[in-house]
């Protein structure tokens, strides 16, 4: 059974968000010992920068 997606993001935006998340969350220096809020702040900033 296929689940329907919301309309918040299109396919391109979904892929970009995934790439940015992996890039930032797997950084051994930048992602170590930071709060969850700070992690998502970095993801949001990078996503918005690369989306342009």
C-alpha positions as CSV (number, residue, x, y, z in Angstrom):
1,X,0.0,0.0,0.0
2,X,1.5,3.3,-1.0
3,X,1.1,6.2,1.4
4,X,0.2,9.6,0.0
5,X,2.5,12.5,0.6
6,X,1.6,15.9,1.9
7,X,2.1,18.9,-0.4
8,X,4.7,20.6,1.8
9,X,7.7,19.6,-0.3
10,X,8.1,18.5,-3.9
11,X,10.4,15.6,-5.0
12,X,13.4,17.9,-5.5
13,X,13.0,19.6,-2.1
14,X,12.6,16.2,-0.4
15,X,15.9,15.0,-2.0
16,X,17.7,18.2,-1.1
17,X,16.5,18.0,2.5
18,X,17.7,14.4,2.8
19,X,21.1,15.3,1.3
20,X,21.5,18.3,3.7
21,X,20.5,16.2,6.7
22,X,23.0,13.5,5.9
23,X,25.7,16.0,5.2
24,X,25.3,17.8,8.5
25,X,24.4,14.9,10.8
26,X,27.3,12.8,9.6
27,X,29.9,15.5,10.1
28,X,32.1,14.0,12.9
29,X,33.2,17.4,14.2
30,X,30.2,19.7,13.6
31,X,27.5,17.3,14.8
32,X,29.3,16.1,17.9
33,X,27.9,17.3,21.3
34,X,25.3,19.7,19.9
35,X,21.7,20.1,20.9
36,X,18.9,18.8,18.7
37,X,17.7,22.4,18.1
38,X,21.1,23.5,17.0
39,X,21.4,20.5,14.6
40,X,18.0,21.4,12.9
41,X,19.0,25.1,12.8
42,X,22.1,24.1,10.8
43,X,20.0,21.9,8.6
44,X,17.4,24.6,8.0
45,X,20.1,27.2,7.2
46,X,21.9,24.9,4.8
47,X,18.7,23.8,3.1
48,X,17.5,27.4,2.5
49,X,21.0,28.4,1.2
50,X,21.2,25.5,-1.3
51,X,17.5,25.8,-2.3
52,X,18.2,29.1,-4.1
